[in-house]
Amino acid sequence: MTKQNTYKFISDIVICFYSKNIKISLISLNALLKDRNSAYASKEELRLGIASASRYWEKKDRVIHHAIAYVFSDKHGNHIW
């Protein structure tokens, strides 16, 4: 999957969860990406990927950009940035 396709997939997930006020962990996101053969190899790569997706959507769609920051959390439920 290309980076843009991954970012689109992340945005689709984010809108679903954000609309229901649900947070998910990065580990859960990586499991979903693994099902699409797009999983990140490490936690650091995953964090960088999410940050890149957030920057990608920042000027294209501010709602998705903010939803990314809201939805994804660490294993304790805290925002990742």
N, C-alpha and C positions, 0 to 999 in steps of 0.2 A: 504494500500500500504506500502511495506517495505521501510526503509530508502534508500536502494540502488535503488529501483524502482522510488522513488521520485527524487533522484539525477539524474537518467537517464532521467526522464521526464523533469526536469529542464534543463539538457544539451540539449535535443532536442529543447526546446523552445529557449534557448540561441543561439544556432547555427542559427536558423531561423531569429531571430531578429538581431543578430550580423552581419550576411551576408548582411542585408539591412540597417545597420547603424541606428537601431532603439533602443531607450531606453524605458523601461517600469517601472512603479512604482511597489513597493513591494505589494501594495494593489491589483494591477492588477494581479500579479502573484498569490496571495492568492485566488483571484476569480477563476483563472484557476485551481488551486489545489482543490478548493472546488468542482468543477465539477467532480473531480476524487476522492472525499471523502478523501482528504489528506490535507485539509486546516489547517493552524496553528491557535491556539486559541488566540494569542496576537501578537502585532507588535514585541515585544521582541523575542518571540519564532520564528517568521518568520525571523528576522535578524539572529538569531543563526542558524536557518536551512540553510539559504543561505550561511553563513560563513562555516558551516559544508560541504555543497555541494562543495564550492570552495576548501576547503582543500582536500576533497575526490578526486577531479579531478586534483589537483595540480601535482601529480606524474604520474597519468594515462594519462592525455591529457592536456598539457599546454595551448593549444588554448581554450579549454572549460574553463579552470581555469581563463584565462584572459578575456574571453568573459563574464563570470559571473560578474566580477568586472566592466566591461564596460556597460553591458545592464541594470542592475537593478539600479534604482534611487529612491530618496525620492520624496515627493510630489512636490518639487520645481525643479525637474529635475537634481539634484546634485547626484554625485556618493554616494553610501551609506557608503563607507569606503575609 
